[in-house]
């Protein structure tokens, strides 16, 4: 039977150490995410990649919420987050700060996520509603619309899965 490893052996940070650790220059924007489980899952993913901040926009649920906590497992207490009623206000504030604005969506003008090189650039990654995706109004203000190639019959991932794949692809070359 394998031996269970302690946090120290896994190089996990305490919440205090996480709060003081250098973050990725990434802001994750969750717009109109209906499922609190997806929100919680994205908090855990943001924690894993040391995302700078999560912006919870529109109808997206906000901590404290028992369903978010159930999947976030405490990450909602470590990752900085901010609520915005209007996603365009949120995006505009980061655009003015020089962040590259990226959306994850399938459109006729989206590009394969593997082709975008952003090493060293601060960026916002917008994830949209589970049914309707990222709105046309948001897509219109993005610098790039990214798509994850898919080869099955559905051509869609769960939003939390998509967020994890996208962050890995965008950040993996920059991680230690």
N, CA, C and O of each residue as an XYZ file, in Angstrom:
704
protein
N       0.849     -1.181      0.000
C       0.000      0.000      0.000
C       0.898      1.248      0.000
O       1.822      1.354      0.807
N       0.619      2.188     -0.909
C       1.440      3.400     -0.958
C       1.288      4.225      0.311
O       0.227      4.265      0.933
N       2.370      4.874      0.668
C       2.390      5.736      1.842
C       1.785      7.091      1.482
O       2.120      7.662      0.444
N       0.901      7.607      2.328
C       0.307      8.921      2.110
C       1.355      9.994      2.404
O       2.007      9.975      3.447
N       1.502     10.928      1.465
C       2.488     11.990      1.620
C       1.909     13.144      2.411
O       0.714     13.430      2.330
N       2.754     13.800      3.167
C       2.343     14.985      3.908
C       2.455     16.202      3.004
O       3.184     16.181      2.012
N       1.732     17.263      3.346
C       1.753     18.494      2.551
C       3.164     18.978      2.272
O       3.459     19.408      1.157
N       4.031     18.917      3.251
C       5.392     19.416      3.072
C       6.119     18.608      1.998
O       6.909     19.164      1.235
N       5.861     17.310      1.935
C       6.495     16.459      0.932
C       5.968     16.757     -0.462
O       6.654     16.498     -1.450
N       4.764     17.295     -0.555
C       4.164     17.612     -1.843
C       4.451     19.045     -2.269
O       3.966     19.491     -3.309
N       5.231     19.766     -1.480
C       5.556     21.169     -1.751
C       4.322     22.059     -1.817
O       4.296     23.023     -2.582
N       3.313     21.753     -1.034
C       2.119     22.588     -0.985
C       2.375     23.783     -0.089
O       3.045     23.679      0.939
N       1.834     24.912     -0.495
C       1.972     26.124      0.287
C       0.847     26.219      1.306
O      -0.266     25.756      1.057
N       1.134     26.811      2.432
C       0.070     27.161      3.370
C      -0.706     28.318      2.745
O      -0.229     28.937      1.794
N      -1.893     28.614      3.268
C      -2.658     29.739      2.733
C      -1.884     31.045      2.879
O      -1.911     31.893      1.988
N      -1.203     31.198      3.995
C      -0.421     32.418      4.214
C       0.721     32.520      3.211
O       0.958     33.586      2.643
N       1.425     31.419      2.992
C       2.526     31.421      2.019
C       1.990     31.664      0.607
O       2.625     32.355     -0.190
N       0.822     31.096      0.300
C       0.216     31.307     -1.013
C      -0.098     32.789     -1.223
O       0.179     33.345     -2.286
N      -0.670     33.413     -0.215
C      -1.041     34.831     -0.342
C       0.179     35.707     -0.590
O       0.075     36.738     -1.254
N       1.349     35.303     -0.058
C       2.571     36.076     -0.222
C       3.411     35.640     -1.421
O       4.387     36.307     -1.763
N       3.046     34.536     -2.059
C       3.831     34.003     -3.183
C       3.613     34.839     -4.444
O       2.562     35.455     -4.624
N       4.621     34.846     -5.304
C       4.481     35.529     -6.593
C       3.400     34.827     -7.402
O       3.348     33.598     -7.453
N       2.540     35.615     -8.032
C       1.421     35.072     -8.811
C       1.696     35.163    -10.305
O       2.519     35.963    -10.751
N       1.000     34.337    -11.064
C       0.990     34.453    -12.522
C       0.284     35.762    -12.851
O      -0.625     36.169    -12.128
N       0.679     36.411    -13.906
C       0.016     37.661    -14.301
C      -1.228     37.314    -15.111
O      -1.346     37.641    -16.291
N      -2.143     36.644    -14.436
C      -3.357     36.146    -15.077
C      -4.558     36.517    -14.227
O      -4.566     36.320    -13.012
N      -5.570     37.058    -14.886
C      -6.847     37.315    -14.248
C      -7.866     36.435    -14.962
O      -7.995     36.483    -16.185
N      -8.576     35.643    -14.197
C      -9.604     34.758    -14.733
C     -10.942     35.449    -14.553
O     -11.332     35.765    -13.429
N     -11.652     35.688    -15.654
C     -12.959     36.334    -15.615
C     -14.024     35.275    -15.871
O     -14.058     34.654    -16.933
N     -14.884     35.081    -14.889
C     -15.987     34.132    -15.010
C     -17.255     34.935    -15.214
O     -17.699     35.641    -14.309
N     -17.840     34.832    -16.399
C     -19.018     35.631    -16.710
C     -20.265     34.766    -16.820
O     -20.356     33.878    -17.667
N     -21.210     35.045    -15.956
C     -22.513     34.365    -15.968
C     -22.403     32.846    -15.857
O     -23.132     32.115    -16.526
N     -21.494     32.379    -15.015
C     -21.364     30.944    -14.760
C     -22.488     30.543    -13.803
O     -22.594     31.074    -12.697
N     -23.313     29.610    -14.238
C     -24.500     29.224    -13.464
C     -24.189     28.263    -12.324
O     -24.774     28.366    -11.246
N     -23.279     27.337    -12.557
C     -23.023     26.266    -11.600
C     -21.996     26.668    -10.548
O     -20.867     27.035    -10.872
N     -22.403     26.593     -9.292
C     -21.477     26.891     -8.199
C     -20.345     25.861     -8.159
O     -19.237     26.171     -7.723
N     -20.624     24.646     -8.612
C     -19.569     23.626     -8.679
C     -18.497     24.031     -9.682
O     -17.308     23.833     -9.431
N     -18.901     24.591    -10.805
C     -17.920     25.077    -11.779
C     -17.108     26.226    -11.200
O     -15.896     26.292    -11.406
N     -17.756     27.127    -10.485
C     -17.047     28.243     -9.866
C     -16.019     27.713     -8.866
O     -14.863     28.137     -8.877
N     -16.433     26.799     -8.015
C     -15.513     26.217     -7.034
C     -14.352     25.496     -7.688
O     -13.210     25.612     -7.244
N     -14.640     24.765     -8.727
C     -13.600     24.049     -9.459
C     -12.595     25.015    -10.072
O     -11.392     24.752    -10.070
N     -13.085     26.129    -10.594
C     -12.192     27.127    -11.181
C     -11.372     27.844    -10.108
O     -10.258     28.285    -10.389
N     -11.889     27.970     -8.901
C     -11.071     28.490     -7.806
C      -9.899     27.546     -7.531
O      -8.772     27.998     -7.327
N     -10.159     26.243     -7.524
C      -9.071     25.282     -7.292
C      -8.038     25.339     -8.399
O      -6.838     25.258     -8.141
N      -8.501     25.477     -9.633
C      -7.578     25.582    -10.764
C      -6.770     26.873    -10.656
O      -5.565     26.868    -10.909
N      -7.414     27.968    -10.288
C      -6.711     29.240    -10.121
C      -5.650     29.133     -9.034
O      -4.563     29.696     -9.161
N      -5.962     28.422     -7.984
C      -4.997     28.186     -6.917
C      -3.797     27.405     -7.464
O      -2.650     27.755     -7.187
N      -4.059     26.371     -8.224
C      -2.989     25.520     -8.751
C      -2.014     26.295     -9.631
O      -0.815     26.017     -9.622
N      -2.518     27.256    -10.384
C      -1.682     28.040    -11.293
C      -1.282     29.398    -10.712
O      -0.699     30.226    -11.412
N      -1.595     29.626     -9.434
C      -1.295     30.900     -8.763
C      -1.784     32.102     -9.565
O      -1.053     33.067     -9.792
N      -3.025     32.011     -9.980
C      -3.653     33.100    -10.717
C      -3.737     34.324     -9.812
O      -4.019     34.209     -8.619
N      -3.492     35.477    -10.382
C      -3.500     36.748     -9.649
C      -4.853     37.038     -9.011
O      -4.929     37.441     -7.851
N      -5.923     36.828     -9.783
C      -7.263     37.175     -9.295
C      -8.318     36.486    -10.148
O      -8.092     36.181    -11.319
N      -9.465     36.251     -9.542
C     -10.655     35.813    -10.267
C     -11.673     36.943    -10.177
O     -11.922     37.478     -9.096
N     -12.258     37.302    -11.313
C     -13.346     38.280    -11.349
C     -14.638     37.523    -11.603
O     -14.773     36.819    -12.604
N     -15.578     37.675    -10.696
C     -16.865     36.988    -10.766
C     -17.892     37.993    -11.260
O     -18.261     38.926    -10.547
N     -18.347     37.790    -12.488
C     -19.176     38.790    -13.164
C     -20.583     38.274    -13.433
O     -20.818     37.073    -13.568
N     -21.513     39.229    -13.507
C     -22.896     38.893    -13.837
C     -23.519     38.013    -12.778
O     -23.438     38.317    -11.588
N     -24.148     36.914    -13.203
C     -24.850     36.025    -12.280
C     -23.938     35.014    -11.591
O     -24.404     34.218    -10.776
N     -22.652     35.037    -11.905
C     -21.719     34.086    -11.300
C     -21.780     34.191     -9.783
O     -21.704     35.284     -9.223
N     -21.917     33.044     -9.123
C     -21.981     33.017     -7.667
C     -20.680     33.465     -7.027
O     -19.609     33.376     -7.626
N     -20.793     33.942     -5.810
C     -19.644     34.471     -5.092
C     -19.540     33.821     -3.719
O     -20.558     33.506     -3.102
N     -18.318     33.619     -3.239
C     -18.151     33.117     -1.870
C     -18.655     34.151     -0.869
O     -18.675     35.341     -1.184
N     -19.052     33.742      0.300
C     -19.124     32.348      0.728
C     -20.409     31.690      0.215
O     -21.492     32.273      0.252
N     -20.249     30.488     -0.251
C     -21.386     29.707     -0.742
C     -21.019     28.237     -0.561
O     -19.934     27.817     -0.961
N     -21.911     27.458      0.035
C     -21.564     26.076      0.373
C     -21.220     25.238     -0.856
O     -20.346     24.375     -0.773
N     -21.882     25.464     -1.993
C     -21.576     24.687     -3.197
C     -20.226     25.067     -3.791
O     -19.529     24.211     -4.336
N     -19.846     26.346     -3.691
C     -18.514     26.763     -4.147
C     -17.470     26.116     -3.242
O     -16.492     25.546     -3.725
N     -17.674     26.204     -1.955
C     -16.716     25.636     -0.994
C     -16.551     24.136     -1.179
O     -15.455     23.602     -1.015
N     -17.638     23.458     -1.521
C     -17.606     22.003     -1.680
C     -16.584     21.576     -2.742
O     -15.896     20.571     -2.563
N     -16.478     22.322     -3.832
C     -15.521     21.954     -4.882
C     -14.225     22.753     -4.799
O     -13.191     22.293     -5.284
N     -14.259     23.928     -4.201
C     -13.043     24.741     -4.083
C     -12.120     24.205     -2.991
O     -10.909     24.417     -3.043
N     -12.678     23.527     -2.023
C     -11.908     22.958     -0.906
C     -11.009     23.974     -0.214
O      -9.884     23.656      0.173
N     -11.505     25.186     -0.060
C     -10.755     26.220      0.636
C      -9.994     27.169     -0.272
O      -9.494     28.192      0.195
N      -9.894     26.857     -1.561
C      -9.166     27.736     -2.481
C      -9.824     29.110     -2.575
O      -9.158     30.099     -2.879
N     -11.116     29.172     -2.319
C     -11.817     30.464     -2.380
C     -11.361     31.395     -1.254
O     -11.622     32.597     -1.299
N     -10.689     30.850     -0.260
C     -10.148     31.671      0.821
C      -8.722     32.133      0.524
O      -8.239     33.089      1.130
N      -8.053     31.458     -0.403
C      -6.668     31.804     -0.731
C      -6.571     32.683     -1.980
O      -5.765     33.612     -2.025
N      -7.378     32.394     -2.977
C      -7.309     33.134     -4.236
C      -8.086     34.445     -4.102
O      -9.229     34.457     -3.645
N      -7.457     35.534     -4.503
C      -8.106     36.846     -4.464
C      -9.222     36.874     -5.509
O      -9.037     36.412     -6.635
N     -10.368     37.413     -5.134
C     -11.472     37.533     -6.082
C     -12.171     38.868     -5.881
O     -12.081     39.507     -4.833
N     -12.874     39.257     -6.947
C     -13.631     40.506     -6.925
C     -14.903     40.306     -7.728
O     -14.894     39.608     -8.742
N     -15.979     40.900     -7.294
C     -17.248     40.808     -8.001
C     -17.495     42.031     -8.877
O     -17.176     43.157     -8.492
N     -18.062     41.802    -10.049
C     -18.445     42.868    -10.972
C     -19.843     42.568    -11.484
O     -20.130     41.432    -11.863
N     -20.703     43.553    -11.502
C     -22.021     43.357    -12.109
C     -21.894     43.282    -13.619
O     -22.545     42.462    -14.266
N     -21.050     44.143    -14.178
C     -20.926     44.236    -15.632
C     -19.555     43.747    -16.078
O     -18.533     44.328    -15.714
N     -19.536     42.688    -16.860
C     -18.283     42.097    -17.315
C     -17.472     43.063    -18.175
O     -16.242     43.038    -18.129
N     -18.135     43.909    -18.955
C     -17.409     44.851    -19.813
C     -16.653     45.894    -18.984
O     -15.571     46.329    -19.379
N     -17.203     46.293    -17.854
C     -16.487     47.196    -16.950
C     -15.223     46.516    -16.424
O     -14.157     47.127    -16.353
N     -15.360     45.264    -16.064
C     -14.225     44.489    -15.570
C     -13.126     44.408    -16.635
O     -11.964     44.712    -16.367
N     -13.505     44.001    -17.824
C     -12.532     43.836    -18.909
C     -11.869     45.160    -19.246
O     -10.656     45.211    -19.448
N     -12.640     46.220    -19.311
C     -12.091     47.536    -19.640
C     -11.042     47.973    -18.625
O     -10.028     48.565    -18.995
N     -11.278     47.688    -17.360
C     -10.313     48.090    -16.332
C      -8.971     47.385    -16.534
O      -7.919     47.984    -16.312
N      -9.002     46.143    -16.944
C      -7.743     45.406    -17.189
C      -7.110     45.797    -18.513
O      -5.886     45.831    -18.637
N      -7.935     46.089    -19.493
C      -7.412     46.547    -20.789
C      -6.632     47.842    -20.587
O      -5.560     48.015    -21.166
N      -7.157     48.748    -19.778
C      -6.480     50.015    -19.500
C      -5.159     49.809    -18.756
O      -4.263     50.650    -18.828
N      -5.044     48.691    -18.045
C      -3.804     48.381    -17.327
C      -2.800     47.638    -18.210
O      -1.711     47.285    -17.757
N      -3.170     47.403    -19.472
C      -2.257     46.765    -20.409
C      -2.346     45.258    -20.507
O      -1.494     44.630    -21.136
N      -3.363     44.662    -19.897
C      -3.541     43.216    -19.994
C      -4.034     42.847    -21.391
O      -4.832     43.572    -21.985
N      -3.562     41.732    -21.904
C      -4.070     41.146    -23.136
C      -5.408     40.498    -22.783
O      -5.503     39.801    -21.772
N      -6.429     40.712    -23.586
C      -7.764     40.172    -23.287
C      -8.025     38.974    -24.193
O      -8.083     39.104    -25.416
N      -8.182     37.808    -23.573
C      -8.405     36.555    -24.285
C      -9.749     35.976    -23.872
O     -10.133     36.047    -22.705
N     -10.454     35.409    -24.824
C     -11.691     34.692    -24.517
C     -11.530     33.264    -24.999
O     -10.847     33.009    -25.990
N     -12.155     32.343    -24.304
C     -12.164     30.947    -24.711
C     -13.549     30.649    -25.267
O     -14.524     30.552    -24.522
N     -13.622     30.506    -26.589
C     -14.916     30.313    -27.247
C     -14.693     29.768    -28.654
O     -13.664     30.035    -29.275
N     -15.647     29.016    -29.143
C     -15.608     28.530    -30.524
C     -16.380     29.508    -31.399
O     -17.589     29.680    -31.244
N     -15.662     30.146    -32.320
C     -16.293     31.067    -33.273
C     -15.640     30.862    -34.631
O     -14.681     30.100    -34.756
N     -16.156     31.537    -35.640
C     -15.540     31.451    -36.970
C     -14.187     32.152    -37.004
O     -13.393     31.920    -37.916
N     -13.914     33.014    -36.011
C     -12.631     33.718    -35.992
C     -11.716     33.274    -34.843
O     -10.678     33.894    -34.611
N     -12.082     32.226    -34.133
C     -11.225     31.762    -33.040
C      -9.985     31.079    -33.609
O      -9.996     30.537    -34.714
N      -8.908     31.126    -32.808
C      -7.658     30.489    -33.231
C      -7.321     29.346    -32.281
O      -7.731     29.351    -31.120
N      -6.589     28.390    -32.769
C      -6.130     27.250    -31.981
C      -5.285     27.789    -30.824
O      -4.314     28.510    -31.054
N      -5.639     27.453    -29.608
C      -4.948     27.958    -28.426
C      -3.461     27.636    -28.451
O      -2.659     28.363    -27.865
N      -3.086     26.546    -29.129
C      -1.674     26.134    -29.170
C      -0.825     27.061    -30.020
O       0.403     27.003    -29.950
N      -1.450     27.916    -30.823
C      -0.684     28.790    -31.723
C      -0.367     30.149    -31.118
O       0.414     30.909    -31.690
N      -0.959     30.466    -29.971
C      -0.757     31.785    -29.370
C       0.441     31.754    -28.429
O       0.513     30.919    -27.528
N       1.364     32.658    -28.643
C       2.534     32.781    -27.781
C       2.389     34.055    -26.949
O       2.332     35.159    -27.490
N       2.330     33.888    -25.630
C       2.137     35.057    -24.763
C       3.137     35.093    -23.621
O       2.885     35.752    -22.613
N       4.252     34.410    -23.748
C       5.225     34.355    -22.664
C       5.520     35.743    -22.110
O       5.843     36.673    -22.850
N       5.403     35.858    -20.807
C       5.735     37.093    -20.121
C       4.689     38.193    -20.187
O       4.908     39.276    -19.643
N       3.566     37.949    -20.834
C       2.529     38.977    -20.947
C       1.432     38.735    -19.913
O       1.030     37.600    -19.659
N       0.967     39.822    -19.330
C      -0.171     39.742    -18.421
C      -1.429     39.577    -19.265
O      -1.592     40.252    -20.281
N      -2.319     38.679    -18.846
C      -3.540     38.488    -19.628
C      -4.743     38.187    -18.762
O      -4.642     37.718    -17.628
N      -5.892     38.481    -19.358
C      -7.201     38.147    -18.807
C      -7.726     36.991    -19.653
O      -7.659     37.035    -20.882
N      -8.247     35.963    -18.997
C      -8.898     34.867    -19.713
C     -10.365     34.867    -19.325
O     -10.710     34.665    -18.161
N     -11.236     35.097    -20.321
C     -12.677     35.167    -20.090
C     -13.309     33.818    -20.401
O     -13.112     33.252    -21.477
N     -14.069     33.319    -19.438
C     -14.852     32.095    -19.608
C     -16.319     32.469    -19.481
O     -16.687     33.253    -18.606
N     -17.155     31.919    -20.344
C     -18.550     32.314    -20.373
C     -19.515     31.268    -19.863
O     -19.127     30.200    -19.388
N     -20.772     31.606    -19.976
C     -21.894     30.801    -19.520
C     -21.861     29.394    -20.115
O     -21.478     29.194    -21.267
N     -22.276     28.424    -19.292
C     -22.250     27.013    -19.694
C     -23.085     26.716    -20.935
O     -22.755     25.793    -21.680
N     -24.142     27.460    -21.175
C     -25.005     27.214    -22.339
C     -24.702     28.185    -23.476
O     -24.535     27.768    -24.622
N     -24.630     29.470    -23.164
C     -24.491     30.500    -24.191
C     -23.048     30.897    -24.495
O     -22.799     31.580    -25.488
N     -22.105     30.487    -23.669
C     -20.702     30.823    -23.898
C     -20.408     32.287    -23.605
O     -21.110     32.939    -22.832
N     -19.345     32.790    -24.246
C     -18.934     34.186    -24.091
C     -19.798     35.021    -25.037
O     -19.952     34.676    -26.208
N     -20.355     36.107    -24.533
C     -21.277     36.931    -25.329
C     -20.562     37.626    -26.484
O     -19.349     37.836    -26.443
N     -21.324     37.979    -27.509
C     -20.784     38.707    -28.658
C     -20.189     40.048    -28.233
O     -19.174     40.477    -28.782
N     -20.812     40.710    -27.263
C     -20.304     42.006    -26.791
C     -18.917     41.848    -26.178
O     -18.052     42.701    -26.380
N     -18.697     40.776    -25.440
C     -17.378     40.522    -24.848
C     -16.381     40.120    -25.932
O     -15.245     40.594    -25.939
N     -16.798     39.257    -26.836
C     -15.899     38.825    -27.914
C     -15.393     40.017    -28.726
O     -14.255     40.015    -29.195
N     -16.233     41.025    -28.887
C     -15.883     42.203    -29.685
C     -14.739     43.010    -29.074
O     -14.052     43.731    -29.798
N     -14.518     42.911    -27.774
C     -13.451     43.691    -27.130
C     -12.203     42.861    -26.817
O     -11.260     43.360    -26.202
N     -12.200     41.616    -27.237
C     -11.057     40.733    -26.960
C      -9.949     40.911    -27.987
O     -10.204     41.205    -29.155
N      -8.720     40.729    -27.531
C      -7.568     40.753    -28.432
C      -7.473     39.456    -29.231
O      -7.091     39.465    -30.401
N      -7.824     38.344    -28.592
C      -7.803     37.035    -29.260
C      -8.942     36.184    -28.715
O      -9.275     36.243    -27.531
N      -9.531     35.391    -29.605
C     -10.522     34.401    -29.210
C      -9.868     33.047    -29.447
O      -9.472     32.723    -30.566
N      -9.761     32.265    -28.383
C      -9.042     31.002    -28.427
C      -9.993     29.817    -28.417
O     -11.081     29.868    -27.842
N      -9.561     28.773    -29.057
C     -10.352     27.545    -29.126
C      -9.453     26.362    -28.805
O      -8.304     26.313    -29.243
N      -9.974     25.416    -28.045
C      -9.267     24.174    -27.758
C      -9.695     23.159    -28.813
O     -10.885     22.865    -28.928
N      -8.755     22.616    -29.585
C      -9.135     21.626    -30.597
C      -9.804     20.416    -29.936
O      -9.385     19.958    -28.873
N     -10.842     19.918    -30.586
C     -11.574     18.758    -30.085
C     -11.868     17.814    -31.241
O     -12.052     18.247    -32.378
N     -11.909     16.528    -30.941
C     -11.987     15.541    -32.019
C     -13.138     14.556    -31.866
O     -13.212     13.582    -32.616
N     -14.025     14.784    -30.924
C     -15.149     13.881    -30.706
C     -16.413     14.368    -31.387
O     -16.361     15.146    -32.339
N     -17.536     13.907    -30.896
C     -18.818     14.271    -31.499
C     -19.446     15.511    -30.871
O     -20.277     16.153    -31.513
N     -19.084     15.867    -29.657
C     -19.752     16.955    -28.936
C     -19.133     18.320    -29.177
O     -19.850     19.320    -29.206
N     -17.843     18.386    -29.348
C     -17.145     19.653    -29.556
C     -17.431     20.682    -28.477
O     -17.598     21.871    -28.750
N     -17.481     20.191    -27.243
C     -17.588     21.116    -26.114
C     -17.053     20.425    -24.870
O     -17.174     19.212    -24.704
N     -16.461     21.231    -24.006
C     -16.013     20.780    -22.696
C     -16.834     21.515    -21.653
O     -17.416     22.562    -21.938
N     -16.880     20.976    -20.461
C     -17.409     21.692    -19.317
C     -16.545     22.936    -19.122
O     -15.341     22.887    -19.374
N     -17.129     24.045    -18.682
C     -16.400     25.308    -18.553
C     -15.217     25.189    -17.594
O     -14.168     25.785    -17.841
N     -15.362     24.441    -16.521
C     -14.253     24.284    -15.580
C     -13.121     23.465    -16.203
O     -11.946     23.759    -15.981
N     -13.468     22.456    -16.968
C     -12.455     21.659    -17.666
C     -11.743     22.527    -18.695
O     -10.516     22.497    -18.797
N     -12.511     23.301    -19.458
C     -11.929     24.203    -20.462
C     -10.962     25.190    -19.821
O      -9.870     25.428    -20.337
N     -11.369     25.757    -18.700
C     -10.506     26.710    -18.008
C      -9.190     26.088    -17.593
O      -8.135     26.708    -17.732
N      -9.242     24.871    -17.086
C      -8.021     24.169    -16.685
C      -7.110     23.872    -17.857
O      -5.900     24.083    -17.781
N      -7.692     23.382    -18.945
C      -6.899     23.090    -20.141
C      -6.259     24.365    -20.671
O      -5.073     24.376    -21.002
N      -7.033     25.433    -20.753
C      -6.534     26.701    -21.300
C      -5.409     27.264    -20.438
O      -4.381     27.687    -20.967
N      -5.588     27.276    -19.122
C      -4.524     27.795    -18.263
C      -3.261     26.962    -18.380
O      -2.155     27.503    -18.397
N      -3.420     25.657    -18.462
C      -2.234     24.807    -18.634
C      -1.526     25.150    -19.940
O      -0.309     25.334    -19.958
N      -2.266     25.234    -21.005
C      -1.656     25.511    -22.309
C      -0.990     26.888    -22.328
O       0.108     27.031    -22.867
N      -1.625     27.880    -21.759
C      -1.089     29.240    -21.791
C       0.074     29.456    -20.821
O       0.943     30.293    -21.066
N       0.086     28.702    -19.725
C       1.089     28.945    -18.691
C       2.176     27.885    -18.590
O       3.207     28.142    -17.968
N       1.992     26.714    -19.169
C       2.922     25.603    -18.914
C       4.361     25.920    -19.282
O       5.279     25.426    -18.628
N       4.581     26.720    -20.295
C       5.958     27.064    -20.672
C       6.573     28.081    -19.723
O       7.785     28.296    -19.747
N       5.749     28.708    -18.886
C       6.235     29.733    -17.968
C       6.399     29.210    -16.543
O       7.003     29.873    -15.700
N       5.860     28.019    -16.277
C       5.881     27.484    -14.919
C       7.250     26.905    -14.579
O       7.984     26.471    -15.468
N       7.592     26.899    -13.292
C       8.897     26.358    -12.882
C       9.012     24.874    -13.161
O      10.046     24.270    -12.874
